[in-house]
Amino acid sequence: MDTDKMVRQANQIAQYFKVYPRARAEEGVRGHIRKFWEPRMRAQLIEYHDNGGEGLHPLVSTAVVAIKAETQSTV
């Protein structure tokens, strides 16, 4: 996926959930990415985040850290 499009889509998810209390917003972003993004998209997002993650909303960054931890704990 095009990097700009990926960042835009991830940030749109965060914009939707940002009105919720912090814990609910974090779970919402994480859950949406985990449920609706295919593994290659999640891997690309993790790689982008690990390389600086320029432009990612803080809720997306939090979600990526959690998704990465979940992925590593199941390997």
mmCIF file of the N, C-alpha and C atoms, coordinates in Angstrom:
data_MODEL
# 
_entry.id   MODEL 
# 
loop_
_atom_site.group_PDB 
_atom_site.id 
_atom_site.type_symbol 
_atom_site.label_atom_id 
_atom_site.label_alt_id 
_atom_site.label_comp_id 
_atom_site.label_asym_id 
_atom_site.label_entity_id 
_atom_site.label_seq_id 
_atom_site.pdbx_PDB_ins_code 
_atom_site.Cartn_x 
_atom_site.Cartn_y 
_atom_site.Cartn_z 
_atom_site.occupancy 
_atom_site.B_iso_or_equiv 
_atom_site.pdbx_formal_charge 
_atom_site.auth_seq_id 
_atom_site.auth_comp_id 
_atom_site.auth_asym_id 
_atom_site.auth_atom_id 
_atom_site.pdbx_PDB_model_num 
ATOM 1   N N  . MET A 1 1  ? 0.844   -1.172  0.000  1.00 0.00 ? 1  MET A N  1 
ATOM 2   C CA . MET A 1 1  ? 0.000   0.000   0.000  1.00 0.00 ? 1  MET A CA 1 
ATOM 3   C C  . MET A 1 1  ? 0.894   1.241   0.000  1.00 0.00 ? 1  MET A C  1 
ATOM 4   N N  . ASP A 1 2  ? 0.459   2.253   -0.653 1.00 0.00 ? 2  ASP A N  1 
ATOM 5   C CA . ASP A 1 2  ? 1.163   3.531   -0.659 1.00 0.00 ? 2  ASP A CA 1 
ATOM 6   C C  . ASP A 1 2  ? 1.275   4.043   0.780  1.00 0.00 ? 2  ASP A C  1 
ATOM 7   N N  . THR A 1 3  ? 2.459   4.475   1.164  1.00 0.00 ? 3  THR A N  1 
ATOM 8   C CA . THR A 1 3  ? 2.710   4.907   2.541  1.00 0.00 ? 3  THR A CA 1 
ATOM 9   C C  . THR A 1 3  ? 1.816   6.068   2.954  1.00 0.00 ? 3  THR A C  1 
ATOM 10  N N  . ASP A 1 4  ? 1.673   7.055   2.105  1.00 0.00 ? 4  ASP A N  1 
ATOM 11  C CA . ASP A 1 4  ? 0.823   8.201   2.454  1.00 0.00 ? 4  ASP A CA 1 
ATOM 12  C C  . ASP A 1 4  ? -0.622  7.764   2.681  1.00 0.00 ? 4  ASP A C  1 
ATOM 13  N N  . LYS A 1 5  ? -1.102  6.861   1.856  1.00 0.00 ? 5  LYS A N  1 
ATOM 14  C CA . LYS A 1 5  ? -2.468  6.363   2.000  1.00 0.00 ? 5  LYS A CA 1 
ATOM 15  C C  . LYS A 1 5  ? -2.614  5.588   3.301  1.00 0.00 ? 5  LYS A C  1 
ATOM 16  N N  . MET A 1 6  ? -1.604  4.777   3.624  1.00 0.00 ? 6  MET A N  1 
ATOM 17  C CA . MET A 1 6  ? -1.635  3.997   4.862  1.00 0.00 ? 6  MET A CA 1 
ATOM 18  C C  . MET A 1 6  ? -1.704  4.925   6.081  1.00 0.00 ? 6  MET A C  1 
ATOM 19  N N  . VAL A 1 7  ? -0.853  5.939   6.095  1.00 0.00 ? 7  VAL A N  1 
ATOM 20  C CA . VAL A 1 7  ? -0.840  6.886   7.212  1.00 0.00 ? 7  VAL A CA 1 
ATOM 21  C C  . VAL A 1 7  ? -2.179  7.609   7.304  1.00 0.00 ? 7  VAL A C  1 
ATOM 22  N N  . ARG A 1 8  ? -2.694  8.040   6.181  1.00 0.00 ? 8  ARG A N  1 
ATOM 23  C CA . ARG A 1 8  ? -3.975  8.740   6.156  1.00 0.00 ? 8  ARG A CA 1 
ATOM 24  C C  . ARG A 1 8  ? -5.094  7.846   6.702  1.00 0.00 ? 8  ARG A C  1 
ATOM 25  N N  . GLN A 1 9  ? -5.139  6.599   6.269  1.00 0.00 ? 9  GLN A N  1 
ATOM 26  C CA . GLN A 1 9  ? -6.182  5.690   6.734  1.00 0.00 ? 9  GLN A CA 1 
ATOM 27  C C  . GLN A 1 9  ? -6.056  5.406   8.233  1.00 0.00 ? 9  GLN A C  1 
ATOM 28  N N  . ALA A 1 10 ? -4.840  5.176   8.687  1.00 0.00 ? 10 ALA A N  1 
ATOM 29  C CA . ALA A 1 10 ? -4.628  4.916   10.114 1.00 0.00 ? 10 ALA A CA 1 
ATOM 30  C C  . ALA A 1 10 ? -5.044  6.131   10.937 1.00 0.00 ? 10 ALA A C  1 
ATOM 31  N N  . ASN A 1 11 ? -4.679  7.309   10.467 1.00 0.00 ? 11 ASN A N  1 
ATOM 32  C CA . ASN A 1 11 ? -5.024  8.531   11.191 1.00 0.00 ? 11 ASN A CA 1 
ATOM 33  C C  . ASN A 1 11 ? -6.533  8.799   11.175 1.00 0.00 ? 11 ASN A C  1 
ATOM 34  N N  . GLN A 1 12 ? -7.212  8.393   10.121 1.00 0.00 ? 12 GLN A N  1 
ATOM 35  C CA . GLN A 1 12 ? -8.670  8.542   10.081 1.00 0.00 ? 12 GLN A CA 1 
ATOM 36  C C  . GLN A 1 12 ? -9.322  7.678   11.165 1.00 0.00 ? 12 GLN A C  1 
ATOM 37  N N  . ILE A 1 13 ? -8.787  6.502   11.376 1.00 0.00 ? 13 ILE A N  1 
ATOM 38  C CA . ILE A 1 13 ? -9.296  5.632   12.451 1.00 0.00 ? 13 ILE A CA 1 
ATOM 39  C C  . ILE A 1 13 ? -9.097  6.331   13.796 1.00 0.00 ? 13 ILE A C  1 
ATOM 40  N N  . ALA A 1 14 ? -7.906  6.875   13.992 1.00 0.00 ? 14 ALA A N  1 
ATOM 41  C CA . ALA A 1 14 ? -7.608  7.570   15.247 1.00 0.00 ? 14 ALA A CA 1 
ATOM 42  C C  . ALA A 1 14 ? -8.523  8.785   15.434 1.00 0.00 ? 14 ALA A C  1 
ATOM 43  N N  . GLN A 1 15 ? -8.780  9.521   14.371 1.00 0.00 ? 15 GLN A N  1 
ATOM 44  C CA . GLN A 1 15 ? -9.663  10.687  14.467 1.00 0.00 ? 15 GLN A CA 1 
ATOM 45  C C  . GLN A 1 15 ? -11.066 10.278  14.916 1.00 0.00 ? 15 GLN A C  1 
ATOM 46  N N  . TYR A 1 16 ? -11.537 9.146   14.431 1.00 0.00 ? 16 TYR A N  1 
ATOM 47  C CA . TYR A 1 16 ? -12.851 8.664   14.835 1.00 0.00 ? 16 TYR A CA 1 
ATOM 48  C C  . TYR A 1 16 ? -12.885 8.355   16.329 1.00 0.00 ? 16 TYR A C  1 
ATOM 49  N N  . PHE A 1 17 ? -11.860 7.673   16.822 1.00 0.00 ? 17 PHE A N  1 
ATOM 50  C CA . PHE A 1 17 ? -11.858 7.211   18.207 1.00 0.00 ? 17 PHE A CA 1 
ATOM 51  C C  . PHE A 1 17 ? -11.365 8.238   19.216 1.00 0.00 ? 17 PHE A C  1 
ATOM 52  N N  . LYS A 1 18 ? -10.782 9.341   18.780 1.00 0.00 ? 18 LYS A N  1 
ATOM 53  C CA . LYS A 1 18 ? -10.175 10.289  19.715 1.00 0.00 ? 18 LYS A CA 1 
ATOM 54  C C  . LYS A 1 18 ? -11.172 10.949  20.661 1.00 0.00 ? 18 LYS A C  1 
ATOM 55  N N  . VAL A 1 19 ? -12.460 10.924  20.341 1.00 0.00 ? 19 VAL A N  1 
ATOM 56  C CA . VAL A 1 19 ? -13.467 11.541  21.210 1.00 0.00 ? 19 VAL A CA 1 
ATOM 57  C C  . VAL A 1 19 ? -13.815 10.660  22.412 1.00 0.00 ? 19 VAL A C  1 
ATOM 58  N N  . TYR A 1 20 ? -13.409 9.411   22.376 1.00 0.00 ? 20 TYR A N  1 
ATOM 59  C CA . TYR A 1 20 ? -13.676 8.482   23.467 1.00 0.00 ? 20 TYR A CA 1 
ATOM 60  C C  . TYR A 1 20 ? -12.643 8.673   24.581 1.00 0.00 ? 20 TYR A C  1 
ATOM 61  N N  . PRO A 1 21 ? -12.948 8.179   25.774 1.00 0.00 ? 21 PRO A N  1 
ATOM 62  C CA . PRO A 1 21 ? -11.919 8.180   26.819 1.00 0.00 ? 21 PRO A CA 1 
ATOM 63  C C  . PRO A 1 21 ? -10.670 7.464   26.315 1.00 0.00 ? 21 PRO A C  1 
ATOM 64  N N  . ARG A 1 22 ? -9.506  7.876   26.806 1.00 0.00 ? 22 ARG A N  1 
ATOM 65  C CA . ARG A 1 22 ? -8.213  7.423   26.270 1.00 0.00 ? 22 ARG A CA 1 
ATOM 66  C C  . ARG A 1 22 ? -8.125  5.908   26.128 1.00 0.00 ? 22 ARG A C  1 
ATOM 67  N N  . ALA A 1 23 ? -8.451  5.160   27.176 1.00 0.00 ? 23 ALA A N  1 
ATOM 68  C CA . ALA A 1 23 ? -8.322  3.693   27.118 1.00 0.00 ? 23 ALA A CA 1 
ATOM 69  C C  . ALA A 1 23 ? -9.228  3.101   26.039 1.00 0.00 ? 23 ALA A C  1 
ATOM 70  N N  . ARG A 1 24 ? -10.445 3.617   25.943 1.00 0.00 ? 24 ARG A N  1 
ATOM 71  C CA . ARG A 1 24 ? -11.386 3.129   24.915 1.00 0.00 ? 24 ARG A CA 1 
ATOM 72  C C  . ARG A 1 24 ? -10.900 3.499   23.525 1.00 0.00 ? 24 ARG A C  1 
ATOM 73  N N  . ALA A 1 25 ? -10.342 4.696   23.378 1.00 0.00 ? 25 ALA A N  1 
ATOM 74  C CA . ALA A 1 25 ? -9.823  5.125   22.079 1.00 0.00 ? 25 ALA A CA 1 
ATOM 75  C C  . ALA A 1 25 ? -8.657  4.247   21.653 1.00 0.00 ? 25 ALA A C  1 
ATOM 76  N N  . GLU A 1 26 ? -7.756  3.963   22.585 1.00 0.00 ? 26 GLU A N  1 
ATOM 77  C CA . GLU A 1 26 ? -6.609  3.106   22.267 1.00 0.00 ? 26 GLU A CA 1 
ATOM 78  C C  . GLU A 1 26 ? -7.072  1.716   21.855 1.00 0.00 ? 26 GLU A C  1 
ATOM 79  N N  . GLU A 1 27 ? -8.020  1.162   22.593 1.00 0.00 ? 27 GLU A N  1 
ATOM 80  C CA . GLU A 1 27 ? -8.537  -0.168  22.249 1.00 0.00 ? 27 GLU A CA 1 
ATOM 81  C C  . GLU A 1 27 ? -9.270  -0.137  20.913 1.00 0.00 ? 27 GLU A C  1 
ATOM 82  N N  . GLY A 1 28 ? -9.992  0.936   20.648 1.00 0.00 ? 28 GLY A N  1 
ATOM 83  C CA . GLY A 1 28 ? -10.722 1.040   19.389 1.00 0.00 ? 28 GLY A CA 1 
ATOM 84  C C  . GLY A 1 28 ? -9.801  1.054   18.183 1.00 0.00 ? 28 GLY A C  1 
ATOM 85  N N  . VAL A 1 29 ? -8.747  1.839   18.257 1.00 0.00 ? 29 VAL A N  1 
ATOM 86  C CA . VAL A 1 29 ? -7.792  1.906   17.142 1.00 0.00 ? 29 VAL A CA 1 
ATOM 87  C C  . VAL A 1 29 ? -7.090  0.562   16.980 1.00 0.00 ? 29 VAL A C  1 
ATOM 88  N N  . ARG A 1 30 ? -6.612  0.023   18.090 1.00 0.00 ? 30 ARG A N  1 
ATOM 89  C CA . ARG A 1 30 ? -5.919  -1.271  18.045 1.00 0.00 ? 30 ARG A CA 1 
ATOM 90  C C  . ARG A 1 30 ? -6.840  -2.359  17.488 1.00 0.00 ? 30 ARG A C  1 
ATOM 91  N N  . GLY A 1 31 ? -8.061  -2.405  17.995 1.00 0.00 ? 31 GLY A N  1 
ATOM 92  C CA . GLY A 1 31 ? -9.009  -3.426  17.552 1.00 0.00 ? 31 GLY A CA 1 
ATOM 93  C C  . GLY A 1 31 ? -9.362  -3.300  16.083 1.00 0.00 ? 31 GLY A C  1 
ATOM 94  N N  . HIS A 1 32 ? -9.550  -2.081  15.622 1.00 0.00 ? 32 HIS A N  1 
ATOM 95  C CA . HIS A 1 32 ? -9.897  -1.874  14.221 1.00 0.00 ? 32 HIS A CA 1 
ATOM 96  C C  . HIS A 1 32 ? -8.762  -2.331  13.306 1.00 0.00 ? 32 HIS A C  1 
ATOM 97  N N  . ILE A 1 33 ? -7.551  -1.928  13.626 1.00 0.00 ? 33 ILE A N  1 
ATOM 98  C CA . ILE A 1 33 ? -6.406  -2.315  12.791 1.00 0.00 ? 33 ILE A CA 1 
ATOM 99  C C  . ILE A 1 33 ? -6.206  -3.823  12.840 1.00 0.00 ? 33 ILE A C  1 
ATOM 100 N N  . ARG A 1 34 ? -6.324  -4.405  14.010 1.00 0.00 ? 34 ARG A N  1 
ATOM 101 C CA . ARG A 1 34 ? -6.146  -5.853  14.164 1.00 0.00 ? 34 ARG A CA 1 
ATOM 102 C C  . ARG A 1 34 ? -7.216  -6.623  13.390 1.00 0.00 ? 34 ARG A C  1 
ATOM 103 N N  . LYS A 1 35 ? -8.451  -6.127  13.432 1.00 0.00 ? 35 LYS A N  1 
ATOM 104 C CA . LYS A 1 35 ? -9.572  -6.857  12.827 1.00 0.00 ? 35 LYS A CA 1 
ATOM 105 C C  . LYS A 1 35 ? -9.704  -6.642  11.316 1.00 0.00 ? 35 LYS A C  1 
ATOM 106 N N  . PHE A 1 36 ? -9.475  -5.418  10.852 1.00 0.00 ? 36 PHE A N  1 
ATOM 107 C CA . PHE A 1 36 ? -9.797  -5.096  9.471  1.00 0.00 ? 36 PHE A CA 1 
ATOM 108 C C  . PHE A 1 36 ? -8.596  -4.932  8.541  1.00 0.00 ? 36 PHE A C  1 
ATOM 109 N N  . TRP A 1 37 ? -7.413  -4.789  9.084  1.00 0.00 ? 37 TRP A N  1 
ATOM 110 C CA . TRP A 1 37 ? -6.233  -4.656  8.223  1.00 0.00 ? 37 TRP A CA 1 
ATOM 111 C C  . TRP A 1 37 ? -5.610  -6.032  8.046  1.00 0.00 ? 37 TRP A C  1 
ATOM 112 N N  . GLU A 1 38 ? -5.297  -6.369  6.804  1.00 0.00 ? 38 GLU A N  1 
ATOM 113 C CA . GLU A 1 38 ? -4.675  -7.669  6.543  1.00 0.00 ? 38 GLU A CA 1 
ATOM 114 C C  . GLU A 1 38 ? -3.252  -7.673  7.103  1.00 0.00 ? 38 GLU A C  1 
ATOM 115 N N  . PRO A 1 39 ? -2.694  -8.855  7.343  1.00 0.00 ? 39 PRO A N  1 
ATOM 116 C CA . PRO A 1 39 ? -1.363  -8.957  7.955  1.00 0.00 ? 39 PRO A CA 1 
ATOM 117 C C  . PRO A 1 39 ? -0.279  -8.143  7.253  1.00 0.00 ? 39 PRO A C  1 
ATOM 118 N N  . ARG A 1 40 ? -0.296  -8.089  5.929  1.00 0.00 ? 40 ARG A N  1 
ATOM 119 C CA . ARG A 1 40 ? 0.728   -7.301  5.218  1.00 0.00 ? 40 ARG A CA 1 
ATOM 120 C C  . ARG A 1 40 ? 0.609   -5.815  5.522  1.00 0.00 ? 40 ARG A C  1 
ATOM 121 N N  . MET A 1 41 ? -0.611  -5.331  5.635  1.00 0.00 ? 41 MET A N  1 
ATOM 122 C CA . MET A 1 41 ? -0.822  -3.922  5.965  1.00 0.00 ? 41 MET A CA 1 
ATOM 123 C C  . MET A 1 41 ? -0.351  -3.631  7.387  1.00 0.00 ? 41 MET A C  1 
ATOM 124 N N  . ARG A 1 42 ? -0.670  -4.531  8.317  1.00 0.00 ? 42 ARG A N  1 
ATOM 125 C CA . ARG A 1 42 ? -0.209  -4.349  9.696  1.00 0.00 ? 42 ARG A CA 1 
ATOM 126 C C  . ARG A 1 42 ? 1.308   -4.375  9.768  1.00 0.00 ? 42 ARG A C  1 
ATOM 127 N N  . ALA A 1 43 ? 1.926   -5.287  9.032  1.00 0.00 ? 43 ALA A N  1 
ATOM 128 C CA . ALA A 1 43 ? 3.393   -5.370  9.020  1.00 0.00 ? 43 ALA A CA 1 
ATOM 129 C C  . ALA A 1 43 ? 3.999   -4.099  8.447  1.00 0.00 ? 43 ALA A C  1 
ATOM 130 N N  . GLN A 1 44 ? 3.401   -3.567  7.404  1.00 0.00 ? 44 GLN A N  1 
ATOM 131 C CA . GLN A 1 44 ? 3.898   -2.320  6.811  1.00 0.00 ? 44 GLN A CA 1 
ATOM 132 C C  . GLN A 1 44 ? 3.765   -1.173  7.804  1.00 0.00 ? 44 GLN A C  1 
ATOM 133 N N  . LEU A 1 45 ? 2.650   -1.114  8.516  1.00 0.00 ? 45 LEU A N  1 
ATOM 134 C CA . LEU A 1 45 ? 2.446   -0.062  9.501  1.00 0.00 ? 45 LEU A CA 1 
ATOM 135 C C  . LEU A 1 45 ? 3.456   -0.173  10.640 1.00 0.00 ? 45 LEU A C  1 
ATOM 136 N N  . ILE A 1 46 ? 3.706   -1.384  11.111 1.00 0.00 ? 46 ILE A N  1 
ATOM 137 C CA . ILE A 1 46 ? 4.699   -1.598  12.166 1.00 0.00 ? 46 ILE A CA 1 
ATOM 138 C C  . ILE A 1 46 ? 6.078   -1.159  11.693 1.00 0.00 ? 46 ILE A C  1 
ATOM 139 N N  . GLU A 1 47 ? 6.438   -1.548  10.492 1.00 0.00 ? 47 GLU A N  1 
ATOM 140 C CA . GLU A 1 47 ? 7.747   -1.167  9.948  1.00 0.00 ? 47 GLU A CA 1 
ATOM 141 C C  . GLU A 1 47 ? 7.858   0.355   9.827  1.00 0.00 ? 47 GLU A C  1 
ATOM 142 N N  . TYR A 1 48 ? 6.792   0.980   9.342  1.00 0.00 ? 48 TYR A N  1 
ATOM 143 C CA . TYR A 1 48 ? 6.801   2.435   9.202  1.00 0.00 ? 48 TYR A CA 1 
ATOM 144 C C  . TYR A 1 48 ? 6.970   3.094   10.573 1.00 0.00 ? 48 TYR A C  1 
ATOM 145 N N  . HIS A 1 49 ? 6.241   2.613   11.552 1.00 0.00 ? 49 HIS A N  1 
ATOM 146 C CA . HIS A 1 49 ? 6.343   3.143   12.918 1.00 0.00 ? 49 HIS A CA 1 
ATOM 147 C C  . HIS A 1 49 ? 7.751   2.962   13.462 1.00 0.00 ? 49 HIS A C  1 
ATOM 148 N N  . ASP A 1 50 ? 8.324   1.787   13.251 1.00 0.00 ? 50 ASP A N  1 
ATOM 149 C CA . ASP A 1 50 ? 9.673   1.494   13.753 1.00 0.00 ? 50 ASP A CA 1 
ATOM 150 C C  . ASP A 1 50 ? 10.743  2.360   13.093 1.00 0.00 ? 50 ASP A C  1 
ATOM 151 N N  . ASN A 1 51 ? 10.447  2.866   11.911 1.00 0.00 ? 51 ASN A N  1 
ATOM 152 C CA . ASN A 1 51 ? 11.390  3.734   11.195 1.00 0.00 ? 51 ASN A CA 1 
ATOM 153 C C  . ASN A 1 51 ? 11.080  5.223   11.404 1.00 0.00 ? 51 ASN A C  1 
ATOM 154 N N  . GLY A 1 52 ? 10.405  5.540   12.477 1.00 0.00 ? 52 GLY A N  1 
ATOM 155 C CA . GLY A 1 52 ? 10.138  6.930   12.824 1.00 0.00 ? 52 GLY A CA 1 
ATOM 156 C C  . GLY A 1 52 ? 8.668   7.295   12.884 1.00 0.00 ? 52 GLY A C  1 
ATOM 157 N N  . GLY A 1 53 ? 7.866   6.663   12.043 1.00 0.00 ? 53 GLY A N  1 
ATOM 158 C CA . GLY A 1 53 ? 6.421   6.874   12.071 1.00 0.00 ? 53 GLY A CA 1 
ATOM 159 C C  . GLY A 1 53 ? 5.966   8.307   11.862 1.00 0.00 ? 53 GLY A C  1 
ATOM 160 N N  . GLU A 1 54 ? 6.667   9.028   11.011 1.00 0.00 ? 54 GLU A N  1 
ATOM 161 C CA . GLU A 1 54 ? 6.348   10.441  10.787 1.00 0.00 ? 54 GLU A CA 1 
ATOM 162 C C  . GLU A 1 54 ? 4.890   10.627  10.374 1.00 0.00 ? 54 GLU A C  1 
ATOM 163 N N  . GLY A 1 55 ? 4.199   11.493  11.092 1.00 0.00 ? 55 GLY A N  1 
ATOM 164 C CA . GLY A 1 55 ? 2.831   11.839  10.753 1.00 0.00 ? 55 GLY A CA 1 
ATOM 165 C C  . GLY A 1 55 ? 1.766   10.957  11.373 1.00 0.00 ? 55 GLY A C  1 
ATOM 166 N N  . LEU A 1 56 ? 2.152   9.915   12.090 1.00 0.00 ? 56 LEU A N  1 
ATOM 167 C CA . LEU A 1 56 ? 1.150   9.048   12.707 1.00 0.00 ? 56 LEU A CA 1 
ATOM 168 C C  . LEU A 1 56 ? 0.552   9.714   13.943 1.00 0.00 ? 56 LEU A C  1 
ATOM 169 N N  . HIS A 1 57 ? -0.742  9.614   14.069 1.00 0.00 ? 57 HIS A N  1 
ATOM 170 C CA . HIS A 1 57 ? -1.450  10.112  15.242 1.00 0.00 ? 57 HIS A CA 1 
ATOM 171 C C  . HIS A 1 57 ? -0.960  9.316   16.464 1.00 0.00 ? 57 HIS A C  1 
ATOM 172 N N  . PRO A 1 58 ? -0.862  9.949   17.630 1.00 0.00 ? 58 PRO A N  1 
ATOM 173 C CA . PRO A 1 58 ? -0.402  9.234   18.826 1.00 0.00 ? 58 PRO A CA 1 
ATOM 174 C C  . PRO A 1 58 ? -1.215  7.976   19.153 1.00 0.00 ? 58 PRO A C  1 
ATOM 175 N N  . LEU A 1 59 ? -2.511  7.981   18.869 1.00 0.00 ? 59 LEU A N  1 
ATOM 176 C CA . LEU A 1 59 ? -3.314  6.774   19.111 1.00 0.00 ? 59 LEU A CA 1 
ATOM 177 C C  . LEU A 1 59 ? -2.889  5.635   18.190 1.00 0.00 ? 59 LEU A C  1 
ATOM 178 N N  . VAL A 1 60 ? -2.488  5.964   16.982 1.00 0.00 ? 60 VAL A N  1 
ATOM 179 C CA . VAL A 1 60 ? -2.000  4.941   16.055 1.00 0.00 ? 60 VAL A CA 1 
ATOM 180 C C  . VAL A 1 60 ? -0.677  4.384   16.572 1.00 0.00 ? 60 VAL A C  1 
ATOM 181 N N  . SER A 1 61 ? 0.200   5.249   17.028 1.00 0.00 ? 61 SER A N  1 
ATOM 182 C CA . SER A 1 61 ? 1.483   4.798   17.561 1.00 0.00 ? 61 SER A CA 1 
ATOM 183 C C  . SER A 1 61 ? 1.285   3.856   18.745 1.00 0.00 ? 61 SER A C  1 
ATOM 184 N N  . THR A 1 62 ? 0.373   4.201   19.634 1.00 0.00 ? 62 THR A N  1 
ATOM 185 C CA . THR A 1 62 ? 0.071   3.345   20.778 1.00 0.00 ? 62 THR A CA 1 
ATOM 186 C C  . THR A 1 62 ? -0.469  1.995   20.312 1.00 0.00 ? 62 THR A C  1 
ATOM 187 N N  . ALA A 1 63 ? -1.334  2.020   19.316 1.00 0.00 ? 63 ALA A N  1 
ATOM 188 C CA . ALA A 1 63 ? -1.896  0.784   18.778 1.00 0.00 ? 63 ALA A CA 1 
ATOM 189 C C  . ALA A 1 63 ? -0.818  -0.089  18.153 1.00 0.00 ? 63 ALA A C  1 
ATOM 190 N N  . VAL A 1 64 ? 0.099   0.526   17.426 1.00 0.00 ? 64 VAL A N  1 
ATOM 191 C CA . VAL A 1 64 ? 1.175   -0.230  16.776 1.00 0.00 ? 64 VAL A CA 1 
ATOM 192 C C  . VAL A 1 64 ? 2.042   -0.922  17.818 1.00 0.00 ? 64 VAL A C  1 
ATOM 193 N N  . VAL A 1 65 ? 2.381   -0.219  18.882 1.00 0.00 ? 65 VAL A N  1 
ATOM 194 C CA . VAL A 1 65 ? 3.196   -0.819  19.943 1.00 0.00 ? 65 VAL A CA 1 
ATOM 195 C C  . VAL A 1 65 ? 2.476   -2.041  20.527 1.00 0.00 ? 65 VAL A C  1 
ATOM 196 N N  . ALA A 1 66 ? 1.185   -1.911  20.771 1.00 0.00 ? 66 ALA A N  1 
ATOM 197 C CA . ALA A 1 66 ? 0.415   -3.017  21.330 1.00 0.00 ? 66 ALA A CA 1 
ATOM 198 C C  . ALA A 1 66 ? 0.300   -4.184  20.348 1.00 0.00 ? 66 ALA A C  1 
ATOM 199 N N  . ILE A 1 67 ? 0.041   -3.890  19.100 1.00 0.00 ? 67 ILE A N  1 
ATOM 200 C CA . ILE A 1 67 ? -0.077  -4.941  18.080 1.00 0.00 ? 67 ILE A CA 1 
ATOM 201 C C  . ILE A 1 67 ? 1.254   -5.657  17.915 1.00 0.00 ? 67 ILE A C  1 
ATOM 202 N N  . LYS A 1 68 ? 2.330   -4.907  17.913 1.00 0.00 ? 68 LYS A N  1 
ATOM 203 C CA . LYS A 1 68 ? 3.659   -5.496  17.796 1.00 0.00 ? 68 LYS A CA 1 
ATOM 204 C C  . LYS A 1 68 ? 3.939   -6.424  18.977 1.00 0.00 ? 68 LYS A C  1 
ATOM 205 N N  . ALA A 1 69 ? 3.584   -5.993  20.183 1.00 0.00 ? 69 ALA A N  1 
ATOM 206 C CA . ALA A 1 69 ? 3.787   -6.819  21.375 1.00 0.00 ? 69 ALA A CA 1 
ATOM 207 C C  . ALA A 1 69 ? 2.955   -8.093  21.300 1.00 0.00 ? 69 ALA A C  1 
ATOM 208 N N  . GLU A 1 70 ? 1.709   -7.977  20.829 1.00 0.00 ? 70 GLU A N  1 
ATOM 209 C CA . GLU A 1 70 ? 0.846   -9.153  20.686 1.00 0.00 ? 70 GLU A CA 1 
ATOM 210 C C  . GLU A 1 70 ? 1.448   -10.139 19.678 1.00 0.00 ? 70 GLU A C  1 
ATOM 211 N N  . THR A 1 71 ? 1.941   -9.603  18.575 1.00 0.00 ? 71 THR A N  1 
ATOM 212 C CA . THR A 1 71 ? 2.516   -10.431 17.529 1.00 0.00 ? 71 THR A CA 1 
ATOM 213 C C  . THR A 1 71 ? 3.751   -11.173 18.031 1.00 0.00 ? 71 THR A C  1 
ATOM 214 N N  . GLN A 1 72 ? 4.591   -10.474 18.768 1.00 0.00 ? 72 GLN A N  1 
ATOM 215 C CA . GLN A 1 72 ? 5.819   -11.089 19.277 1.00 0.00 ? 72 GLN A CA 1 
ATOM 216 C C  . GLN A 1 72 ? 5.517   -12.122 20.350 1.00 0.00 ? 72 GLN A C  1 
ATOM 217 N N  . SER A 1 73 ? 4.463   -11.934 21.117 1.00 0.00 ? 73 SER A N  1 
ATOM 218 C CA . SER A 1 73 ? 4.158   -12.892 22.177 1.00 0.00 ? 73 SER A CA 1 
ATOM 219 C C  . SER A 1 73 ? 3.536   -14.183 21.640 1.00 0.00 ? 73 SER A C  1 
ATOM 220 N N  . THR A 1 74 ? 3.039   -14.158 20.400 1.00 0.00 ? 74 THR A N  1 
ATOM 221 C CA . THR A 1 74 ? 2.447   -15.361 19.825 1.00 0.00 ? 74 THR A CA 1 
ATOM 222 C C  . THR A 1 74 ? 3.425   -16.129 18.949 1.00 0.00 ? 74 THR A C  1 
ATOM 223 N N  . VAL A 1 75 ? 4.608   -15.580 18.758 1.00 0.00 ? 75 VAL A N  1 
ATOM 224 C CA . VAL A 1 75 ? 5.597   -16.233 17.887 1.00 0.00 ? 75 VAL A CA 1 
ATOM 225 C C  . VAL A 1 75 ? 6.410   -17.218 18.668 1.00 0.00 ? 75 VAL A C  1 
# 
